[in-house]
Amino acid sequence: MTMAKNNNRSEQNSLRNEQNNSSNRFSNEQNNSSNRFSNEQNNSSNRFSNEQNNSSNRFSNEQNSSSNNNQKSSQAKKNRNELSD
């Protein structure tokens, strides 16, 4: 009788373990899927942000370059005027 009880208990434990393993696999698959989606969203958002920053930086650099060229031109005119005086 004791051996039969132990076998039954062992079978129940095995069944519980299989159910837990199945549940854990499903949960892991759900988490992995959710994480992949979240990562894709973050990557997309980061790419967009980087593109915006790059565009803004290019514009700022162009403005600075234009301003520097204007300053050089003004200084050159000033220097020519001083030489002609």
Summary of the structure (lengths in Angstrom):
residues: 85
radius of gyration: 36.0
end to end distance: 122.4
largest distance: 122.4
contacts: 163
relative contact order: 0.04
helix: 98%
strand: 0%
